[in-house]
Amino acid sequence: MSKKLLTIKELSKRTGISPRTLYQWVFYGKIEPVVPGHCLFDENVVDVIKNIKKNRKGRRSPNGIKIGGTENENSI
């Protein structure tokens, strides 16, 4: 029985992570495609992405300004 491989688009729909972010995660080694050079993924990468999402804290823009998280937006 062969496993279904997921494209970036399918992986994005399943996880709620944008395709651009997924491509970046491949580039930086957070997730790995089944076949190097092709963005096809085994279904178990969905669990890996869920763990990454769970462990992410507030995101920051390139200049260090926080763009996510739980801080009160009216505190400025």
CHARMM-style PDB file with segment names, atoms N, HN, CA, C and O in Angstrom:
ATOM      1  N   MET     1       0.843  -1.176   0.000  1.00  0.00      PROA
ATOM      2  CA  MET     1       0.000   0.000   0.000  1.00  0.00      PROA
ATOM      3  C   MET     1       0.895   1.248   0.000  1.00  0.00      PROA
ATOM      4  O   MET     1       1.759   1.400   0.864  1.00  0.00      PROA
ATOM      5  N   SER     2       0.684   2.117  -0.955  1.00  0.00      PROA
ATOM      6  HN  SER     2      -0.017   1.994  -1.657  1.00  0.00      PROA
ATOM      7  CA  SER     2       1.526   3.310  -1.041  1.00  0.00      PROA
ATOM      8  C   SER     2       0.902   4.453  -0.245  1.00  0.00      PROA
ATOM      9  O   SER     2      -0.318   4.584  -0.151  1.00  0.00      PROA
ATOM     10  N   LYS     3       1.773   5.265   0.318  1.00  0.00      PROA
ATOM     11  HN  LYS     3       2.764   5.159   0.242  1.00  0.00      PROA
ATOM     12  CA  LYS     3       1.305   6.417   1.087  1.00  0.00      PROA
ATOM     13  C   LYS     3       1.036   7.575   0.144  1.00  0.00      PROA
ATOM     14  O   LYS     3       1.696   7.714  -0.885  1.00  0.00      PROA
ATOM     15  N   LYS     4       0.067   8.403   0.498  1.00  0.00      PROA
ATOM     16  HN  LYS     4      -0.469   8.290   1.335  1.00  0.00      PROA
ATOM     17  CA  LYS     4      -0.234   9.589  -0.289  1.00  0.00      PROA
ATOM     18  C   LYS     4       0.768  10.673   0.059  1.00  0.00      PROA
ATOM     19  O   LYS     4       1.026  10.943   1.232  1.00  0.00      PROA
ATOM     20  N   LEU     5       1.326  11.286  -0.963  1.00  0.00      PROA
ATOM     21  HN  LEU     5       1.116  11.066  -1.916  1.00  0.00      PROA
ATOM     22  CA  LEU     5       2.230  12.406  -0.753  1.00  0.00      PROA
ATOM     23  C   LEU     5       1.446  13.701  -0.902  1.00  0.00      PROA
ATOM     24  O   LEU     5       0.560  13.812  -1.749  1.00  0.00      PROA
ATOM     25  N   LEU     6       1.783  14.670  -0.071  1.00  0.00      PROA
ATOM     26  HN  LEU     6       2.503  14.579   0.617  1.00  0.00      PROA
ATOM     27  CA  LEU     6       1.078  15.947  -0.055  1.00  0.00      PROA
ATOM     28  C   LEU     6       1.906  17.025  -0.740  1.00  0.00      PROA
ATOM     29  O   LEU     6       3.123  17.087  -0.569  1.00  0.00      PROA
ATOM     30  N   THR     7       1.236  17.874  -1.520  1.00  0.00      PROA
ATOM     31  HN  THR     7       0.247  17.823  -1.659  1.00  0.00      PROA
ATOM     32  CA  THR     7       1.897  19.035  -2.101  1.00  0.00      PROA
ATOM     33  C   THR     7       1.891  20.154  -1.065  1.00  0.00      PROA
ATOM     34  O   THR     7       1.245  20.047  -0.023  1.00  0.00      PROA
ATOM     35  N   ILE     8       2.613  21.219  -1.364  1.00  0.00      PROA
ATOM     36  HN  ILE     8       3.137  21.306  -2.211  1.00  0.00      PROA
ATOM     37  CA  ILE     8       2.620  22.393  -0.474  1.00  0.00      PROA
ATOM     38  C   ILE     8       1.197  22.919  -0.297  1.00  0.00      PROA
ATOM     39  O   ILE     8       0.796  23.266   0.814  1.00  0.00      PROA
ATOM     40  N   LYS     9       0.440  22.979  -1.381  1.00  0.00      PROA
ATOM     41  HN  LYS     9       0.766  22.698  -2.284  1.00  0.00      PROA
ATOM     42  CA  LYS     9      -0.928  23.503  -1.322  1.00  0.00      PROA
ATOM     43  C   LYS     9      -1.804  22.645  -0.408  1.00  0.00      PROA
ATOM     44  O   LYS     9      -2.552  23.175   0.412  1.00  0.00      PROA
ATOM     45  N   GLU    10      -1.712  21.329  -0.547  1.00  0.00      PROA
ATOM     46  HN  GLU    10      -1.104  20.898  -1.214  1.00  0.00      PROA
ATOM     47  CA  GLU    10      -2.494  20.428   0.307  1.00  0.00      PROA
ATOM     48  C   GLU    10      -2.050  20.537   1.762  1.00  0.00      PROA
ATOM     49  O   GLU    10      -2.879  20.536   2.672  1.00  0.00      PROA
ATOM     50  N   LEU    11      -0.754  20.630   1.976  1.00  0.00      PROA
ATOM     51  HN  LEU    11      -0.080  20.630   1.237  1.00  0.00      PROA
ATOM     52  CA  LEU    11      -0.212  20.757   3.330  1.00  0.00      PROA
ATOM     53  C   LEU    11      -0.668  22.064   3.965  1.00  0.00      PROA
ATOM     54  O   LEU    11      -0.979  22.108   5.155  1.00  0.00      PROA
ATOM     55  N   SER    12      -0.705  23.115   3.178  1.00  0.00      PROA
ATOM     56  HN  SER    12      -0.452  23.079   2.211  1.00  0.00      PROA
ATOM     57  CA  SER    12      -1.167  24.415   3.660  1.00  0.00      PROA
ATOM     58  C   SER    12      -2.631  24.348   4.099  1.00  0.00      PROA
ATOM     59  O   SER    12      -2.992  24.877   5.150  1.00  0.00      PROA
ATOM     60  N   LYS    13      -3.463  23.701   3.300  1.00  0.00      PROA
ATOM     61  HN  LYS    13      -3.170  23.270   2.446  1.00  0.00      PROA
ATOM     62  CA  LYS    13      -4.883  23.569   3.641  1.00  0.00      PROA
ATOM     63  C   LYS    13      -5.080  22.763   4.916  1.00  0.00      PROA
ATOM     64  O   LYS    13      -5.941  23.092   5.732  1.00  0.00      PROA
ATOM     65  N   ARG    14      -4.291  21.712   5.092  1.00  0.00      PROA
ATOM     66  HN  ARG    14      -3.592  21.444   4.429  1.00  0.00      PROA
ATOM     67  CA  ARG    14      -4.432  20.858   6.283  1.00  0.00      PROA
ATOM     68  C   ARG    14      -3.951  21.518   7.560  1.00  0.00      PROA
ATOM     69  O   ARG    14      -4.487  21.255   8.636  1.00  0.00      PROA
ATOM     70  N   THR    15      -2.938  22.380   7.451  1.00  0.00      PROA
ATOM     71  HN  THR    15      -2.502  22.594   6.577  1.00  0.00      PROA
ATOM     72  CA  THR    15      -2.297  22.917   8.648  1.00  0.00      PROA
ATOM     73  C   THR    15      -2.634  24.372   8.943  1.00  0.00      PROA
ATOM     74  O   THR    15      -2.452  24.832  10.070  1.00  0.00      PROA
ATOM     75  N   GLY    16      -3.122  25.098   7.945  1.00  0.00      PROA
ATOM     76  HN  GLY    16      -3.270  24.724   7.030  1.00  0.00      PROA
ATOM     77  CA  GLY    16      -3.404  26.513   8.139  1.00  0.00      PROA
ATOM     78  C   GLY    16      -2.163  27.396   8.044  1.00  0.00      PROA
ATOM     79  O   GLY    16      -2.218  28.580   8.378  1.00  0.00      PROA
ATOM     80  N   ILE    17      -1.059  26.835   7.595  1.00  0.00      PROA
ATOM     81  HN  ILE    17      -1.015  25.873   7.324  1.00  0.00      PROA
ATOM     82  CA  ILE    17       0.185  27.589   7.401  1.00  0.00      PROA
ATOM     83  C   ILE    17       0.276  27.961   5.929  1.00  0.00      PROA
ATOM     84  O   ILE    17       0.012  27.129   5.061  1.00  0.00      PROA
ATOM     85  N   SER    18       0.647  29.203   5.641  1.00  0.00      PROA
ATOM     86  HN  SER    18       0.862  29.879   6.346  1.00  0.00      PROA
ATOM     87  CA  SER    18       0.705  29.654   4.246  1.00  0.00      PROA
ATOM     88  C   SER    18       1.762  28.875   3.465  1.00  0.00      PROA
ATOM     89  O   SER    18       2.762  28.436   4.032  1.00  0.00      PROA
ATOM     90  N   PRO    19       1.533  28.705   2.155  1.00  0.00      PROA
ATOM     91  CA  PRO    19       2.534  28.026   1.330  1.00  0.00      PROA
ATOM     92  C   PRO    19       3.908  28.704   1.402  1.00  0.00      PROA
ATOM     93  O   PRO    19       4.934  28.023   1.424  1.00  0.00      PROA
ATOM     94  N   ARG    20       3.930  30.027   1.438  1.00  0.00      PROA
ATOM     95  HN  ARG    20       3.096  30.579   1.421  1.00  0.00      PROA
ATOM     96  CA  ARG    20       5.205  30.742   1.509  1.00  0.00      PROA
ATOM     97  C   ARG    20       5.974  30.361   2.771  1.00  0.00      PROA
ATOM     98  O   ARG    20       7.179  30.116   2.717  1.00  0.00      PROA
ATOM     99  N   THR    21       5.277  30.310   3.910  1.00  0.00      PROA
ATOM    100  HN  THR    21       4.298  30.509   3.955  1.00  0.00      PROA
ATOM    101  CA  THR    21       5.922  29.920   5.162  1.00  0.00      PROA
ATOM    102  C   THR    21       6.438  28.481   5.068  1.00  0.00      PROA
ATOM    103  O   THR    21       7.540  28.189   5.531  1.00  0.00      PROA
ATOM    104  N   LEU    22       5.659  27.595   4.478  1.00  0.00      PROA
ATOM    105  HN  LEU    22       4.764  27.832   4.101  1.00  0.00      PROA
ATOM    106  CA  LEU    22       6.092  26.204   4.328  1.00  0.00      PROA
ATOM    107  C   LEU    22       7.352  26.110   3.471  1.00  0.00      PROA
ATOM    108  O   LEU    22       8.267  25.351   3.794  1.00  0.00      PROA
ATOM    109  N   TYR    23       7.404  26.877   2.380  1.00  0.00      PROA
ATOM    110  HN  TYR    23       6.661  27.493   2.118  1.00  0.00      PROA
ATOM    111  CA  TYR    23       8.617  26.896   1.550  1.00  0.00      PROA
ATOM    112  C   TYR    23       9.811  27.390   2.364  1.00  0.00      PROA
ATOM    113  O   TYR    23      10.917  26.865   2.239  1.00  0.00      PROA
ATOM    114  N   GLN    24       9.580  28.401   3.197  1.00  0.00      PROA
ATOM    115  HN  GLN    24       8.682  28.828   3.299  1.00  0.00      PROA
ATOM    116  CA  GLN    24      10.669  28.912   4.046  1.00  0.00      PROA
ATOM    117  C   GLN    24      11.117  27.853   5.039  1.00  0.00      PROA
ATOM    118  O   GLN    24      12.315  27.701   5.282  1.00  0.00      PROA
ATOM    119  N   TRP    25      10.172  27.119   5.616  1.00  0.00      PROA
ATOM    120  HN  TRP    25       9.200  27.243   5.419  1.00  0.00      PROA
ATOM    121  CA  TRP    25      10.521  26.076   6.569  1.00  0.00      PROA
ATOM    122  C   TRP    25      11.330  24.970   5.900  1.00  0.00      PROA
ATOM    123  O   TRP    25      12.223  24.391   6.519  1.00  0.00      PROA
ATOM    124  N   VAL    26      11.021  24.674   4.634  1.00  0.00      PROA
ATOM    125  HN  VAL    26      10.296  25.145   4.131  1.00  0.00      PROA
ATOM    126  CA  VAL    26      11.831  23.696   3.892  1.00  0.00      PROA
ATOM    127  C   VAL    26      13.245  24.250   3.720  1.00  0.00      PROA
ATOM    128  O   VAL    26      14.228  23.547   3.952  1.00  0.00      PROA
ATOM    129  N   PHE    27      13.338  25.513   3.314  1.00  0.00      PROA
ATOM    130  HN  PHE    27      12.540  26.084   3.126  1.00  0.00      PROA
ATOM    131  CA  PHE    27      14.637  26.148   3.083  1.00  0.00      PROA
ATOM    132  C   PHE    27      15.496  26.134   4.349  1.00  0.00      PROA
ATOM    133  O   PHE    27      16.694  25.863   4.279  1.00  0.00      PROA
ATOM    134  N   TYR    28      14.896  26.422   5.496  1.00  0.00      PROA
ATOM    135  HN  TYR    28      13.923  26.642   5.552  1.00  0.00      PROA
ATOM    136  CA  TYR    28      15.628  26.476   6.761  1.00  0.00      PROA
ATOM    137  C   TYR    28      15.718  25.128   7.481  1.00  0.00      PROA
ATOM    138  O   TYR    28      16.297  25.049   8.564  1.00  0.00      PROA
ATOM    139  N   GLY    29      15.157  24.075   6.897  1.00  0.00      PROA
ATOM    140  HN  GLY    29      14.687  24.140   6.016  1.00  0.00      PROA
ATOM    141  CA  GLY    29      15.314  22.740   7.453  1.00  0.00      PROA
ATOM    142  C   GLY    29      14.351  22.368   8.560  1.00  0.00      PROA
ATOM    143  O   GLY    29      14.564  21.364   9.241  1.00  0.00      PROA
ATOM    144  N   LYS    30      13.284  23.155   8.764  1.00  0.00      PROA
ATOM    145  HN  LYS    30      13.112  23.970   8.211  1.00  0.00      PROA
ATOM    146  CA  LYS    30      12.309  22.797   9.807  1.00  0.00      PROA
ATOM    147  C   LYS    30      11.476  21.594   9.380  1.00  0.00      PROA
ATOM    148  O   LYS    30      11.100  20.767  10.211  1.00  0.00      PROA
ATOM    149  N   ILE    31      11.188  21.497   8.084  1.00  0.00      PROA
ATOM    150  HN  ILE    31      11.494  22.169   7.409  1.00  0.00      PROA
ATOM    151  CA  ILE    31      10.485  20.335   7.541  1.00  0.00      PROA
ATOM    152  C   ILE    31      11.257  19.868   6.308  1.00  0.00      PROA
ATOM    153  O   ILE    31      11.935  20.656   5.649  1.00  0.00      PROA
ATOM    154  N   GLU    32      11.142  18.564   6.007  1.00  0.00      PROA
ATOM    155  HN  GLU    32      10.591  17.924   6.542  1.00  0.00      PROA
ATOM    156  CA  GLU    32      11.870  18.010   4.874  1.00  0.00      PROA
ATOM    157  C   GLU    32      10.922  17.292   3.931  1.00  0.00      PROA
ATOM    158  O   GLU    32      10.080  16.508   4.370  1.00  0.00      PROA
ATOM    159  N   PRO    33      11.055  17.555   2.633  1.00  0.00      PROA
ATOM    160  CA  PRO    33      10.250  16.818   1.661  1.00  0.00      PROA
ATOM    161  C   PRO    33      10.755  15.369   1.559  1.00  0.00      PROA
ATOM    162  O   PRO    33      11.891  15.067   1.926  1.00  0.00      PROA
ATOM    163  N   VAL    34       9.894  14.492   1.057  1.00  0.00      PROA
ATOM    164  HN  VAL    34       8.972  14.738   0.759  1.00  0.00      PROA
ATOM    165  CA  VAL    34      10.265  13.084   0.897  1.00  0.00      PROA
ATOM    166  C   VAL    34      11.362  12.948  -0.161  1.00  0.00      PROA
ATOM    167  O   VAL    34      12.325  12.204   0.021  1.00  0.00      PROA
ATOM    168  N   VAL    35      11.203  13.674  -1.262  1.00  0.00      PROA
ATOM    169  HN  VAL    35      10.420  14.279  -1.410  1.00  0.00      PROA
ATOM    170  CA  VAL    35      12.178  13.642  -2.344  1.00  0.00      PROA
ATOM    171  C   VAL    35      12.897  14.993  -2.374  1.00  0.00      PROA
ATOM    172  O   VAL    35      12.265  16.012  -2.652  1.00  0.00      PROA
ATOM    173  N   PRO    36      14.189  15.023  -2.096  1.00  0.00      PROA
ATOM    174  CA  PRO    36      14.903  16.308  -2.139  1.00  0.00      PROA
ATOM    175  C   PRO    36      14.738  16.989  -3.496  1.00  0.00      PROA
ATOM    176  O   PRO    36      14.832  16.352  -4.546  1.00  0.00      PROA
ATOM    177  N   GLY    37      14.491  18.296  -3.449  1.00  0.00      PROA
ATOM    178  HN  GLY    37      14.415  18.813  -2.596  1.00  0.00      PROA
ATOM    179  CA  GLY    37      14.294  19.066  -4.671  1.00  0.00      PROA
ATOM    180  C   GLY    37      12.853  19.137  -5.130  1.00  0.00      PROA
ATOM    181  O   GLY    37      12.529  19.899  -6.041  1.00  0.00      PROA
ATOM    182  N   HSD    38      11.986  18.356  -4.513  1.00  0.00      PROA
ATOM    183  HN  HSD    38      12.249  17.737  -3.772  1.00  0.00      PROA
ATOM    184  CA  HSD    38      10.552  18.374  -4.841  1.00  0.00      PROA
ATOM    185  C   HSD    38       9.785  18.571  -3.548  1.00  0.00      PROA
ATOM    186  O   HSD    38      10.069  17.901  -2.554  1.00  0.00      PROA
ATOM    187  N   CYS    39       8.833  19.464  -3.543  1.00  0.00      PROA
ATOM    188  HN  CYS    39       8.603  20.008  -4.350  1.00  0.00      PROA
ATOM    189  CA  CYS    39       8.078  19.731  -2.312  1.00  0.00      PROA
ATOM    190  C   CYS    39       6.881  18.793  -2.206  1.00  0.00      PROA
ATOM    191  O   CYS    39       5.728  19.214  -2.302  1.00  0.00      PROA
ATOM    192  N   LEU    40       7.179  17.520  -2.006  1.00  0.00      PROA
ATOM    193  HN  LEU    40       8.115  17.178  -1.928  1.00  0.00      PROA
ATOM    194  CA  LEU    40       6.175  16.507  -1.731  1.00  0.00      PROA
ATOM    195  C   LEU    40       6.480  15.940  -0.362  1.00  0.00      PROA
ATOM    196  O   LEU    40       7.625  15.618  -0.047  1.00  0.00      PROA
ATOM    197  N   PHE    41       5.426  15.820   0.461  1.00  0.00      PROA
ATOM    198  HN  PHE    41       4.495  16.082   0.205  1.00  0.00      PROA
ATOM    199  CA  PHE    41       5.610  15.465   1.862  1.00  0.00      PROA
ATOM    200  C   PHE    41       4.791  14.245   2.239  1.00  0.00      PROA
ATOM    201  O   PHE    41       3.699  14.023   1.715  1.00  0.00      PROA
ATOM    202  N   ASP    42       5.331  13.463   3.148  1.00  0.00      PROA
ATOM    203  HN  ASP    42       6.218  13.643   3.573  1.00  0.00      PROA
ATOM    204  CA  ASP    42       4.616  12.349   3.745  1.00  0.00      PROA
ATOM    205  C   ASP    42       3.570  12.921   4.697  1.00  0.00      PROA
ATOM    206  O   ASP    42       3.729  14.041   5.184  1.00  0.00      PROA
ATOM    207  N   GLU    43       2.515  12.180   4.965  1.00  0.00      PROA
ATOM    208  HN  GLU    43       2.386  11.270   4.569  1.00  0.00      PROA
ATOM    209  CA  GLU    43       1.443  12.686   5.823  1.00  0.00      PROA
ATOM    210  C   GLU    43       1.893  12.931   7.262  1.00  0.00      PROA
ATOM    211  O   GLU    43       1.261  13.717   7.967  1.00  0.00      PROA
ATOM    212  N   ASN    44       2.963  12.283   7.716  1.00  0.00      PROA
ATOM    213  HN  ASN    44       3.477  11.645   7.143  1.00  0.00      PROA
ATOM    214  CA  ASN    44       3.408  12.482   9.105  1.00  0.00      PROA
ATOM    215  C   ASN    44       3.984  13.877   9.335  1.00  0.00      PROA
ATOM    216  O   ASN    44       4.156  14.279  10.485  1.00  0.00      PROA
ATOM    217  N   VAL    45       4.286  14.626   8.269  1.00  0.00      PROA
ATOM    218  HN  VAL    45       4.146  14.298   7.335  1.00  0.00      PROA
ATOM    219  CA  VAL    45       4.797  15.988   8.434  1.00  0.00      PROA
ATOM    220  C   VAL    45       3.716  16.913   9.001  1.00  0.00      PROA
ATOM    221  O   VAL    45       4.033  17.966   9.553  1.00  0.00      PROA
ATOM    222  N   VAL    46       2.445  16.528   8.869  1.00  0.00      PROA
ATOM    223  HN  VAL    46       2.187  15.673   8.420  1.00  0.00      PROA
ATOM    224  CA  VAL    46       1.350  17.322   9.447  1.00  0.00      PROA
ATOM    225  C   VAL    46       1.524  17.395  10.965  1.00  0.00      PROA
ATOM    226  O   VAL    46       1.329  18.455  11.561  1.00  0.00      PROA
ATOM    227  N   ASP    47       1.887  16.281  11.587  1.00  0.00      PROA
ATOM    228  HN  ASP    47       2.045  15.421  11.103  1.00  0.00      PROA
ATOM    229  CA  ASP    47       2.119  16.272  13.038  1.00  0.00      PROA
ATOM    230  C   ASP    47       3.332  17.122  13.410  1.00  0.00      PROA
ATOM    231  O   ASP    47       3.324  17.812  14.430  1.00  0.00      PROA
ATOM    232  N   VAL    48       4.370  17.069  12.584  1.00  0.00      PROA
ATOM    233  HN  VAL    48       4.376  16.509  11.756  1.00  0.00      PROA
ATOM    234  CA  VAL    48       5.566  17.889  12.827  1.00  0.00      PROA
ATOM    235  C   VAL    48       5.188  19.367  12.795  1.00  0.00      PROA
ATOM    236  O   VAL    48       5.628  20.142  13.644  1.00  0.00      PROA
ATOM    237  N   ILE    49       4.374  19.755  11.817  1.00  0.00      PROA
ATOM    238  HN  ILE    49       4.017  19.126  11.127  1.00  0.00      PROA
ATOM    239  CA  ILE    49       3.958  21.156  11.684  1.00  0.00      PROA
ATOM    240  C   ILE    49       3.075  21.567  12.861  1.00  0.00      PROA
ATOM    241  O   ILE    49       3.193  22.689  13.354  1.00  0.00      PROA
ATOM    242  N   LYS    50       2.205  20.690  13.310  1.00  0.00      PROA
ATOM    243  HN  LYS    50       2.109  19.779  12.909  1.00  0.00      PROA
ATOM    244  CA  LYS    50       1.371  21.008  14.474  1.00  0.00      PROA
ATOM    245  C   LYS    50       2.242  21.262  15.707  1.00  0.00      PROA
ATOM    246  O   LYS    50       1.943  22.151  16.504  1.00  0.00      PROA
ATOM    247  N   ASN    51       3.312  20.488  15.863  1.00  0.00      PROA
ATOM    248  HN  ASN    51       3.554  19.766  15.215  1.00  0.00      PROA
ATOM    249  CA  ASN    51       4.234  20.713  16.985  1.00  0.00      PROA
ATOM    250  C   ASN    51       4.966  22.040  16.843  1.00  0.00      PROA
ATOM    251  O   ASN    51       5.168  22.745  17.831  1.00  0.00      PROA
ATOM    252  N   ILE    52       5.363  22.383  15.627  1.00  0.00      PROA
ATOM    253  HN  ILE    52       5.199  21.809  14.825  1.00  0.00      PROA
ATOM    254  CA  ILE    52       6.031  23.666  15.401  1.00  0.00      PROA
ATOM    255  C   ILE    52       5.071  24.801  15.737  1.00  0.00      PROA
ATOM    256  O   ILE    52       5.454  25.761  16.407  1.00  0.00      PROA
ATOM    257  N   LYS    53       3.821  24.697  15.274  1.00  0.00      PROA
ATOM    258  HN  LYS    53       3.510  23.918  14.730  1.00  0.00      PROA
ATOM    259  CA  LYS    53       2.815  25.732  15.559  1.00  0.00      PROA
ATOM    260  C   LYS    53       2.588  25.878  17.057  1.00  0.00      PROA
ATOM    261  O   LYS    53       2.477  26.993  17.568  1.00  0.00      PROA
ATOM    262  N   LYS    54       2.518  24.748  17.761  1.00  0.00      PROA
ATOM    263  HN  LYS    54       2.607  23.842  17.345  1.00  0.00      PROA
ATOM    264  CA  LYS    54       2.258  24.767  19.196  1.00  0.00      PROA
ATOM    265  C   LYS    54       3.396  25.427  19.963  1.00  0.00      PROA
ATOM    266  O   LYS    54       3.164  26.109  20.961  1.00  0.00      PROA
ATOM    267  N   ASN    55       4.625  25.227  19.499  1.00  0.00      PROA
ATOM    268  HN  ASN    55       4.814  24.673  18.688  1.00  0.00      PROA
ATOM    269  CA  ASN    55       5.790  25.743  20.197  1.00  0.00      PROA
ATOM    270  C   ASN    55       6.195  27.151  19.775  1.00  0.00      PROA
ATOM    271  O   ASN    55       7.080  27.748  20.388  1.00  0.00      PROA
ATOM    272  N   ARG    56       5.555  27.689  18.734  1.00  0.00      PROA
ATOM    273  HN  ARG    56       4.836  27.204  18.236  1.00  0.00      PROA
ATOM    274  CA  ARG    56       5.878  29.054  18.292  1.00  0.00      PROA
ATOM    275  C   ARG    56       5.326  30.061  19.282  1.00  0.00      PROA
ATOM    276  O   ARG    56       4.208  29.917  19.776  1.00  0.00      PROA
ATOM    277  N   LYS    57       6.104  31.057  19.559  1.00  0.00      PROA
ATOM    278  HN  LYS    57       7.012  31.174  19.158  1.00  0.00      PROA
ATOM    279  CA  LYS    57       5.626  32.141  20.411  1.00  0.00      PROA
ATOM    280  C   LYS    57       5.278  33.292  19.489  1.00  0.00      PROA
ATOM    281  O   LYS    57       5.109  33.076  18.289  1.00  0.00      PROA
ATOM    282  N   GLY    58       5.165  34.494  19.996  1.00  0.00      PROA
ATOM    283  HN  GLY    58       5.302  34.670  20.971  1.00  0.00      PROA
ATOM    284  CA  GLY    58       4.872  35.642  19.147  1.00  0.00      PROA
ATOM    285  C   GLY    58       5.901  35.794  18.050  1.00  0.00      PROA
ATOM    286  O   GLY    58       7.101  35.665  18.290  1.00  0.00      PROA
ATOM    287  N   ARG    59       5.432  36.068  16.844  1.00  0.00      PROA
ATOM    288  HN  ARG    59       4.456  36.172  16.648  1.00  0.00      PROA
ATOM    289  CA  ARG    59       6.340  36.251  15.719  1.00  0.00      PROA
ATOM    290  C   ARG    59       6.870  37.675  15.709  1.00  0.00      PROA
ATOM    291  O   ARG    59       6.275  38.572  16.306  1.00  0.00      PROA
ATOM    292  N   ARG    60       7.976  37.874  15.038  1.00  0.00      PROA
ATOM    293  HN  ARG    60       8.459  37.145  14.553  1.00  0.00      PROA
ATOM    294  CA  ARG    60       8.575  39.196  14.929  1.00  0.00      PROA
ATOM    295  C   ARG    60       8.863  39.508  13.470  1.00  0.00      PROA
ATOM    296  O   ARG    60       9.193  38.624  12.679  1.00  0.00      PROA
ATOM    297  N   SER    61       8.732  40.776  13.136  1.00  0.00      PROA
ATOM    298  HN  SER    61       8.464  41.493  13.779  1.00  0.00      PROA
ATOM    299  CA  SER    61       9.092  41.221  11.799  1.00  0.00      PROA
ATOM    300  C   SER    61      10.612  41.260  11.706  1.00  0.00      PROA
ATOM    301  O   SER    61      11.288  41.145  12.728  1.00  0.00      PROA
ATOM    302  N   PRO    62      11.169  41.418  10.500  1.00  0.00      PROA
ATOM    303  CA  PRO    62      12.633  41.452  10.371  1.00  0.00      PROA
ATOM    304  C   PRO    62      13.308  42.533  11.215  1.00  0.00      PROA
ATOM    305  O   PRO    62      14.471  42.370  11.587  1.00  0.00      PROA
ATOM    306  N   ASN    63      12.610  43.638  11.531  1.00  0.00      PROA
ATOM    307  HN  ASN    63      11.666  43.770  11.230  1.00  0.00      PROA
ATOM    308  CA  ASN    63      13.240  44.684  12.344  1.00  0.00      PROA
ATOM    309  C   ASN    63      12.988  44.492  13.836  1.00  0.00      PROA
ATOM    310  O   ASN    63      13.298  45.381  14.629  1.00  0.00      PROA
ATOM    311  N   GLY    64      12.428  43.342  14.234  1.00  0.00      PROA
ATOM    312  HN  GLY    64      12.176  42.619  13.590  1.00  0.00      PROA
ATOM    313  CA  GLY    64      12.292  43.006  15.639  1.00  0.00      PROA
ATOM    314  C   GLY    64      10.992  43.426  16.295  1.00  0.00      PROA
ATOM    315  O   GLY    64      10.821  43.212  17.495  1.00  0.00      PROA
ATOM    316  N   ILE    65      10.071  44.015  15.549  1.00  0.00      PROA
ATOM    317  HN  ILE    65      10.211  44.188  14.574  1.00  0.00      PROA
ATOM    318  CA  ILE    65       8.789  44.430  16.117  1.00  0.00      PROA
ATOM    319  C   ILE    65       7.880  43.220  16.211  1.00  0.00      PROA
ATOM    320  O   ILE    65       7.706  42.491  15.234  1.00  0.00      PROA
ATOM    321  N   LYS    66       7.303  43.006  17.375  1.00  0.00      PROA
ATOM    322  HN  LYS    66       7.445  43.599  18.168  1.00  0.00      PROA
ATOM    323  CA  LYS    66       6.427  41.857  17.580  1.00  0.00      PROA
ATOM    324  C   LYS    66       5.150  42.035  16.778  1.00  0.00      PROA
ATOM    325  O   LYS    66       4.516  43.088  16.841  1.00  0.00      PROA
ATOM    326  N   ILE    67       4.759  40.987  16.006  1.00  0.00      PROA
ATOM    327  HN  ILE    67       5.274  40.131  15.955  1.00  0.00      PROA
ATOM    328  CA  ILE    67       3.558  41.077  15.183  1.00  0.00      PROA
ATOM    329  C   ILE    67       2.512  40.047  15.571  1.00  0.00      PROA
ATOM    330  O   ILE    67       1.484  39.933  14.902  1.00  0.00      PROA
ATOM    331  N   GLY    68       2.749  39.305  16.621  1.00  0.00      PROA
ATOM    332  HN  GLY    68       3.583  39.398  17.164  1.00  0.00      PROA
ATOM    333  CA  GLY    68       1.791  38.308  17.070  1.00  0.00      PROA
ATOM    334  C   GLY    68       1.963  38.089  18.548  1.00  0.00      PROA
ATOM    335  O   GLY    68       2.809  38.725  19.178  1.00  0.00      PROA
ATOM    336  N   GLY    69       1.172  37.196  19.115  1.00  0.00      PROA
ATOM    337  HN  GLY    69       0.486  36.680  18.604  1.00  0.00      PROA
ATOM    338  CA  GLY    69       1.311  36.894  20.532  1.00  0.00      PROA
ATOM    339  C   GLY    69       0.078  37.337  21.308  1.00  0.00      PROA
ATOM    340  O   GLY    69      -0.977  37.605  20.734  1.00  0.00      PROA
ATOM    341  N   THR    70       0.237  37.407  22.619  1.00  0.00      PROA
ATOM    342  HN  THR    70       1.095  37.189  23.085  1.00  0.00      PROA
ATOM    343  CA  THR    70      -0.917  37.670  23.479  1.00  0.00      PROA
ATOM    344  C   THR    70      -0.868  39.013  24.175  1.00  0.00      PROA
ATOM    345  O   THR    70      -1.653  39.259  25.090  1.00  0.00      PROA
ATOM    346  N   GLU    71       0.040  39.891  23.763  1.00  0.00      PROA
ATOM    347  HN  GLU    71       0.678  39.692  23.020  1.00  0.00      PROA
ATOM    348  CA  GLU    71       0.120  41.182  24.433  1.00  0.00      PROA
ATOM    349  C   GLU    71      -1.119  42.013  24.142  1.00  0.00      PROA
ATOM    350  O   GLU    71      -1.745  41.857  23.093  1.00  0.00      PROA
ATOM    351  N   ASN    72      -1.473  42.891  25.063  1.00  0.00      PROA
ATOM    352  HN  ASN    72      -0.965  43.018  25.915  1.00  0.00      PROA
ATOM    353  CA  ASN    72      -2.627  43.761  24.900  1.00  0.00      PROA
ATOM    354  C   ASN    72      -2.319  44.785  23.814  1.00  0.00      PROA
ATOM    355  O   ASN    72      -1.326  45.507  23.900  1.00  0.00      PROA
ATOM    356  N   GLU    73      -3.175  44.847  22.789  1.00  0.00      PROA
ATOM    357  HN  GLU    73      -3.982  44.260  22.719  1.00  0.00      PROA
ATOM    358  CA  GLU    73      -2.947  45.753  21.671  1.00  0.00      PROA
ATOM    359  C   GLU    73      -3.129  47.219  22.053  1.00  0.00      PROA
ATOM    360  O   GLU    73      -2.609  48.102  21.371  1.00  0.00      PROA
ATOM    361  N   ASN    74      -3.852  47.486  23.120  1.00  0.00      PROA
ATOM    362  HN  ASN    74      -4.274  46.769  23.674  1.00  0.00      PROA
ATOM    363  CA  ASN    74      -4.117  48.874  23.521  1.00  0.00      PROA
ATOM    364  C   ASN    74      -3.081  49.406  24.493  1.00  0.00      PROA
ATOM    365  O   ASN    74      -3.295  50.458  25.096  1.00  0.00      PROA
ATOM    366  N   SER    75      -1.963  48.711  24.664  1.00  0.00      PROA
ATOM    367  HN  SER    75      -1.789  47.856  24.174  1.00  0.00      PROA
ATOM    368  CA  SER    75      -0.988  49.120  25.665  1.00  0.00      PROA
ATOM    369  C   SER    75      -0.046  50.227  25.175  1.00  0.00      PROA
ATOM    370  O   SER    75       0.800  50.686  25.942  1.00  0.00      PROA
ATOM    371  N   ILE    76      -0.169  50.654  23.947  1.00  0.00      PROA
ATOM    372  HN  ILE    76      -0.856  50.281  23.324  1.00  0.00      PROA
ATOM    373  CA  ILE    76       0.722  51.691  23.410  1.00  0.00      PROA
ATOM    374  C   ILE    76       0.253  53.050  23.813  1.00  0.00      PROA
ATOM    375  OT1 ILE    76       0.876  54.049  23.455  1.00  0.00      PROA
TER     376      ILE     76
END
